[in-house]
Amino acid sequence: MEIVIPLAGPDFERPDGFTKAEITIDGTPLLVRALTSRSWWRRGEVSASDSIFVLKDTECSRAFAARSLLKWFPGARTIYLSHPTAGAAFSAMAGVAVCDPTKLLCVDLADILYDEAYEPESIFSADPNLGGMVPVFRADNPIYSYVELGSDGKVIRTAEKSMISSDASAGTYFFRDASVYSMAVGHAIRNRQEQTYRDIYFICPLFNGVIFAGHDVRTFDVNNVIDIKI
């Protein structure tokens, strides 16, 4: 599995020259706590070398990479963006560009802590029509993205900042591979008005394109959610 972590958002860098990733939670930097608490990290199925971090090409972010990031995750790949993108979906695409395109792809925003026992690679291997998976938790706050499930338990629609259900995304997203992700981005571009929020391309709405292409999208529940954004 390849894991893309987009860290190029407008709120990542702090005025004091440090970054959101360096905020400590119980004595551990947020980014380290978030990524290494995922069950696929704890089981040793992935490591730092499977990670691609996407950053802005700024003095602050480059200092963060040298000071902290590459010490926390030695062997990780880093991509620097010279200009802002149209949203996290495109920032993540820069990371996808250096992925092994045949591997399972995880895009982790790494700003929500949660517990789970999900086994992504075995789940995707067992279901050839599975195009994507979204970890969810119960919420009623419009700051989140949401998924709507059909009677068969499959996702039928996703939306950004719109409470179409009580199933909120936990900010980690699985796509079968780079081709499914790229196809979903193409669908979002072609349907820009419906698939963006305030003209920004977020990750969760990309699953509408995965569904449109005929793939299944499913969810799994996470517990003990801590959202550092709020």
C-alpha positions, -999 to 999 in steps of 0.1 A, spaced: 0 0 0 11 35 -8 1 63 15 -2 99 3 -4 126 30 -12 161 16 2 188 39 -1 217 16 -33 232 29 -37 269 38 -39 261 76 -8 238 78 18 265 85 16 285 117 26 321 122 53 311 146 72 292 119 61 258 130 34 236 116 1 219 126 19 186 123 41 195 152 13 201 177 18 176 205 -9 152 216 0 134 249 36 143 242 36 129 207 36 151 175 2 151 159 13 137 126 32 109 142 4 101 165 -22 101 137 -4 80 111 13 54 134 -19 48 153 -36 34 122 -39 -4 125 -20 -10 92 9 8 107 7 -10 140 7 -44 123 38 -34 103 20 -37 69 34 -2 60 64 19 70 78 53 64 91 42 30 55 37 18 46 73 26 46 103 3 42 137 19 30 167 -2 41 201 11 42 237 -1 76 248 -14 81 274 14 108 281 39 85 270 67 76 236 52 111 229 40 124 237 75 97 214 90 108 186 67 145 189 77 138 196 113 111 169 120 94 151 91 123 132 77 135 123 112 100 110 121 96 91 88 131 83 74 129 70 38 96 88 31 92 106 -2 85 144 -2 69 164 -30 70 202 -29 44 223 -47 55 256 -61 20 270 -63 -14 264 -46 -36 237 -61 -73 236 -66 -77 215 -35 -66 185 -16 -76 162 -44 -50 178 -67 -24 181 -40 -27 144 -34 -24 138 -71 11 152 -69 19 124 -45 1 98 -66 25 107 -94 54 91 -76 34 61 -63 37 25 -76 5 28 -97 -4 -9 -92 -6 -7 -54 -35 0 -31 -37 38 -25 -45 55 8 -49 92 11 -47 102 47 -53 138 58 -38 128 92 -58 153 113 -83 130 129 -74 103 155 -94 72 158 -93 35 166 -101 6 142 -90 -29 132 -93 -26 94 -72 -48 71 -72 -28 38 -51 -50 16 -69 -82 24 -103 -66 20 -95 -52 -15 -79 -85 -25 -110 -104 -16 -134 -81 -36 -123 -73 -72 -151 -48 -77 -143 -28 -46 -131 6 -58 -129 25 -25 -133 24 12 -141 52 37 -137 51 75 -167 68 91 -181 78 125 -214 93 136 -216 131 135 -239 160 129 -215 188 123 -213 204 88 -175 208 90 -172 172 78 -177 153 46 -204 127 46 -214 95 28 -248 81 21 -254 44 22 -280 24 2 -301 -4 15 -273 -29 6 -248 -10 27 -228 3 -2 -221 40 -6 -244 57 -31 -233 93 -27 -207 115 -9 -207 152 -2 -184 178 12 -197 200 41 -233 187 36 -250 164 61 -265 139 36 -264 113 64 -250 108 99 -219 90 86 -190 114 86 -157 107 69 -127 103 93 -104 118 68 -87 87 55 -95 74 20 -87 41 2 -87 37 -36 -80 5 -54 -51 20 -72 -38 51 -90 -60 45 -120 -92 45 -99 -80 77 -82 -71 94 -115 -105 84 -130 -123 99 -100 -104 132 -104 -114 133 -140 -151 128 -131 -148 156 -105 -134 180 -131 -161 172 -156 -188 177 -130 -171 206 -112 -203 224 -100 -216 193 -82 -183 179 -70 -166 209 -55 -173 230 -24 -167 267 -28 -148 258 -60 -123 235 -41 -118 199 -49 -119 178 -18 -111 141 -15 -144 126 -3 -165 137 -33 -141 118 -55 -159 86 -46 -189 98 -66 -167 92 -96 -156 58 -84 -193 49 -81 -202 64 -115 -176 41 -131 -193 10 -117 -171 2 -87 -184 -4 -52 -175 19 -24 -180 8 12 -174 21 47 -160 8 80 -166 23 114 -140 39 136 -142 46 173 -127 70 199 -126 98 174 -105 129 183 -106 157 157 -78 181 164 -93 207 140 -120 214 167 
